């Protein structure tokens, strides 16, 4: 009987802890946004260059560079950066970058 009570209490504690973590993750998502850029990348080396350098821009959390569509999708922290700063970083790499609306952006 003690084992059942102990197991039940541990399960409840684990459930409460995991719910708290889930809530913390949801809270962080309020400060996350996404943007897609149409760029002038035109070869695999361009893709490698952007993939190597863009993660070092403050606030960039995730990204995907697609050569076929010539796009760069970026997930970023709105407290640390904005679409203009990310576009400037891509421009510094030698490529033009124009943000597009989600409806006009190619599928990821």
MIDOSE-1310 file (N, C-alpha, C; in nm, 2 decimals, decimal comma, always signed):
residues 108
xxxx	+0,08/-0,12/+0,00/+0,00/+0,00/+0,00/+0,09/+0,13/+0,00; +0,20/+0,13/+0,08/+0,29/+0,24/+0,08/+0,35/+0,27/-0,06; +0,38/+0,16/-0,13/+0,43/+0,18/-0,27/+0,33/+0,24/-0,36; +0,21/+0,21/-0,35/+0,11/+0,27/-0,44/+0,09/+0,42/-0,40
xxxx	+0,09/+0,45/-0,28/+0,07/+0,59/-0,24/+0,20/+0,67/-0,28; +0,31/+0,61/-0,26/+0,44/+0,68/-0,30/+0,44/+0,70/-0,45; +0,40/+0,60/-0,53/+0,40/+0,61/-0,67/+0,30/+0,72/-0,72; +0,19/+0,72/-0,66/+0,09/+0,82/-0,69/+0,14/+0,96/-0,67
xxxx	+0,20/+0,98/-0,55/+0,25/+1,11/-0,52/+0,36/+1,15/-0,61; +0,45/+1,06/-0,65/+0,56/+1,09/-0,74/+0,50/+1,12/-0,88; +0,40/+1,05/-0,92/+0,33/+1,08/-1,05/+0,27/+1,22/-1,05; +0,20/+1,25/-0,95/+0,14/+1,39/-0,94/+0,25/+1,50/-0,94
xxxx	+0,36/+1,48/-0,87/+0,47/+1,58/-0,87/+0,53/+1,59/-1,01; +0,55/+1,48/-1,07/+0,60/+1,48/-1,21/+0,51/+1,55/-1,30; +0,38/+1,52/-1,29/+0,28/+1,59/-1,37/+0,28/+1,74/-1,35; +0,28/+1,78/-1,23/+0,29/+1,92/-1,20/+0,41/+1,99/-1,26
xxxx	+0,52/+1,92/-1,24/+0,65/+1,98/-1,29/+0,65/+1,99/-1,45; +0,60/+1,89/-1,52/+0,60/+1,89/-1,66/+0,50/+2,00/-1,71; +0,38/+2,01/-1,64/+0,29/+2,12/-1,68/+0,35/+2,26/-1,66; +0,43/+2,28/-1,56/+0,50/+2,40/-1,54/+0,60/+2,43/-1,65
xxxx	+0,67/+2,33/-1,70/+0,76/+2,35/-1,81/+0,69/+2,38/-1,94; +0,58/+2,32/-1,96/+0,50/+2,34/-2,08/+0,45/+2,49/-2,08; +0,40/+2,53/-1,97/+0,36/+2,67/-1,95/+0,47/+2,77/-1,98; +0,59/+2,74/-1,93/+0,71/+2,82/-1,95/+0,74/+2,83/-2,10
xxxx	+0,73/+2,72/-2,17/+0,76/+2,72/-2,32/+0,66/+2,80/-2,39; +0,53/+2,80/-2,35/+0,43/+2,88/-2,42/+0,46/+3,03/-2,40; +0,50/+3,06/-2,28/+0,53/+3,20/-2,24/+0,64/+3,25/-2,34; +0,74/+3,17/-2,36/+0,86/+3,21/-2,45/+0,81/+3,23/-2,59
xxxx	+0,71/+3,16/-2,64/+0,66/+3,17/-2,78/+0,61/+3,31/-2,81; +0,56/+3,39/-2,71/+0,51/+3,52/-2,73/+0,62/+3,61/-2,79; +0,74/+3,58/-2,76/+0,85/+3,67/-2,80/+0,92/+3,61/-2,93; +0,86/+3,52/-2,99/+0,91/+3,46/-3,11/+0,83/+3,49/-3,23
xxxx	+0,90/+3,52/-3,34/+0,83/+3,56/-3,47/+0,90/+3,49/-3,58; +0,84/+3,49/-3,70/+0,90/+3,43/-3,82/+0,89/+3,53/-3,93; +0,99/+3,52/-4,02/+0,99/+3,61/-4,14/+1,06/+3,53/-4,25; +1,01/+3,55/-4,37/+1,07/+3,49/-4,49/+1,12/+3,60/-4,58
xxxx	+1,24/+3,58/-4,64/+1,30/+3,67/-4,73/+1,32/+3,61/-4,86; +1,30/+3,68/-4,97/+1,34/+3,64/-5,10/+1,47/+3,71/-5,12; +1,57/+3,63/-5,16/+1,71/+3,67/-5,17/+1,77/+3,66/-5,31; +1,89/+3,70/-5,32/+1,96/+3,68/-5,45/+2,06/+3,57/-5,44
xxxx	+2,05/+3,48/-5,35/+2,14/+3,36/-5,35/+2,12/+3,28/-5,47; +2,23/+3,23/-5,53/+2,21/+3,16/-5,66/+2,30/+3,03/-5,67; +2,36/+2,99/-5,56/+2,44/+2,87/-5,57/+2,45/+2,80/-5,43; +2,50/+2,68/-5,43/+2,52/+2,61/-5,31/+2,61/+2,68/-5,21
xxxx	+2,71/+2,75/-5,27/+2,81/+2,82/-5,18/+2,74/+2,94/-5,11; +2,65/+3,00/-5,18/+2,57/+3,11/-5,12/+2,49/+3,05/-5,00; +2,43/+2,94/-5,02/+2,35/+2,88/-4,92/+2,44/+2,85/-4,80; +2,55/+2,79/-4,82/+2,64/+2,75/-4,71/+2,69/+2,88/-4,64
xxxx	+2,71/+2,99/-4,71/+2,76/+3,11/-4,65/+2,65/+3,17/-4,55; +2,53/+3,17/-4,60/+2,42/+3,22/-4,52/+2,39/+3,13/-4,40; +2,39/+3,00/-4,42/+2,37/+2,90/-4,31/+2,48/+2,91/-4,21; +2,60/+2,95/-4,25/+2,71/+2,95/-4,16/+2,71/+3,08/-4,08
xxxx	+2,67/+3,19/-4,14/+2,68/+3,32/-4,07/+2,55/+3,37/-4,00; +2,44/+3,34/-4,06/+2,31/+3,40/-4,00/+2,28/+3,35/-3,86; +2,32/+3,23/-3,82/+2,29/+3,19/-3,68/+2,36/+3,28/-3,58; +2,46/+3,35/-3,62/+2,54/+3,44/-3,53/+2,48/+3,58/-3,51
xxxx	+2,37/+3,60/-3,58/+2,30/+3,73/-3,56/+2,22/+3,72/-3,43; +2,23/+3,81/-3,35/+2,16/+3,81/-3,22/+2,01/+3,79/-3,24; +1,95/+3,70/-3,17/+1,81/+3,67/-3,17/+1,76/+3,57/-3,27; +1,85/+3,52/-3,36/+1,81/+3,42/-3,46/+1,81/+3,29/-3,39
xxxx	+1,69/+3,22/-3,39/+1,67/+3,10/-3,32/+1,67/+2,98/-3,41; +1,62/+2,99/-3,53/+1,62/+2,89/-3,63/+1,61/+2,95/-3,77; +1,65/+2,87/-3,87/+1,65/+2,92/-4,00/+1,65/+2,81/-4,10; +1,61/+2,84/-4,23/+1,62/+2,75/-4,34/+1,64/+2,82/-4,46
xxxx	+1,74/+2,78/-4,54/+1,78/+2,85/-4,66/+1,74/+2,75/-4,77; +1,66/+2,80/-4,87/+1,62/+2,72/-4,98/+1,67/+2,78/-5,11; +1,76/+2,70/-5,18/+1,82/+2,75/-5,31/+1,71/+2,76/-5,42; +1,63/+2,65/-5,42/+1,53/+2,65/-5,53/+1,44/+2,77/-5,54
xxxx	+1,39/+2,81/-5,42/+1,30/+2,93/-5,41/+1,38/+3,06/-5,39; +1,51/+3,05/-5,36/+1,59/+3,16/-5,32/+1,54/+3,23/-5,20; +1,50/+3,15/-5,10/+1,44/+3,21/-4,98/+1,52/+3,18/-4,86; +1,50/+3,26/-4,76/+1,56/+3,24/-4,62/+1,45/+3,26/-4,53
xxxx	+1,41/+3,15/-4,45/+1,31/+3,16/-4,35/+1,38/+3,17/-4,22; +1,34/+3,26/-4,13/+1,41/+3,28/-4,00/+1,30/+3,29/-3,89; +1,33/+3,22/-3,78/+1,26/+3,23/-3,66/+1,35/+3,30/-3,56; +1,29/+3,41/-3,50/+1,38/+3,50/-3,42/+1,31/+3,54/-3,29
xxxx	+1,39/+3,59/-3,20/+1,34/+3,65/-3,07/+1,32/+3,79/-3,09; +1,19/+3,84/-3,08/+1,16/+3,98/-3,10/+1,22/+4,07/-3,01; +1,26/+4,02/-2,89/+1,33/+4,11/-2,79/+1,47/+4,14/-2,83; +1,53/+4,06/-2,92/+1,67/+4,08/-2,96/+1,69/+4,13/-3,10
xxxx	+1,60/+4,11/-3,19/+1,62/+4,16/-3,33/+1,48/+4,18/-3,39; +1,49/+4,23/-3,52/+1,37/+4,25/-3,60/+1,40/+4,22/-3,74; +1,30/+4,21/-3,83/+1,32/+4,18/-3,97/+1,42/+4,27/-4,04; +1,42/+4,39/-4,01/+1,52/+4,49/-4,07/+1,66/+4,45/-4,04
xxxx	+1,69/+4,42/-3,91/+1,82/+4,39/-3,87/+1,87/+4,26/-3,94; +1,78/+4,16/-3,95/+1,81/+4,04/-4,01/+1,84/+4,06/-4,16; +1,76/+4,14/-4,23/+1,78/+4,18/-4,37/+1,92/+4,24/-4,39; +1,95/+4,34/-4,30/+2,08/+4,40/-4,31/+2,20/+4,30/-4,29
xxxx	+2,18/+4,20/-4,21/+2,28/+4,10/-4,19/+2,30/+4,02/-4,32; +2,19/+3,99/-4,38/+2,20/+3,92/-4,51/+2,26/+4,01/-4,62; +2,23/+4,14/-4,62/+2,29/+4,23/-4,71/+2,44/+4,24/-4,69; +2,48/+4,24/-4,57/+2,63/+4,24/-4,54/+2,70/+4,12/-4,60
xxxx	+2,63/+4,01/-4,61/+2,69/+3,89/-4,67/+2,70/+3,90/-4,82; +2,64/+4,00/-4,88/+2,65/+4,03/-5,02/+2,52/+3,99/-5,10; +2,41/+3,97/-5,03/+2,29/+3,93/-5,10/+2,17/+4,03/-5,06; +2,09/+4,05/-5,16/+1,97/+4,13/-5,13/+1,87/+4,05/-5,06
xxxx	+1,79/+4,11/-4,97/+1,69/+4,03/-4,90/+1,57/+4,12/-4,88; +1,46/+4,07/-4,93/+1,33/+4,14/-4,92/+1,23/+4,05/-4,85; +1,18/+4,11/-4,74/+1,08/+4,03/-4,66/+0,95/+4,02/-4,74; +0,89/+3,90/-4,73/+0,76/+3,87/-4,80/+0,66/+3,84/-4,70
xxxx	+0,53/+3,86/-4,73/+0,42/+3,83/-4,64/+0,41/+3,67/-4,64; +0,36/+3,62/-4,53/+0,34/+3,47/-4,52/+0,26/+3,41/-4,64; +0,16/+3,49/-4,69/+0,08/+3,44/-4,80/+0,16/+3,42/-4,93; +0,26/+3,52/-4,95/+0,34/+3,52/-5,07/+0,46/+3,43/-5,06
xxxx	+0,50/+3,39/-4,94/+0,62/+3,31/-4,92/+0,59/+3,17/-4,97; +0,69/+3,10/-5,03/+0,68/+2,96/-5,07/+0,67/+2,88/-4,94; +0,61/+2,76/-4,96/+0,60/+2,67/-4,84/+0,74/+2,63/-4,80; +0,75/+2,61/-4,66/+0,88/+2,57/-4,60/+0,91/+2,43/-4,63
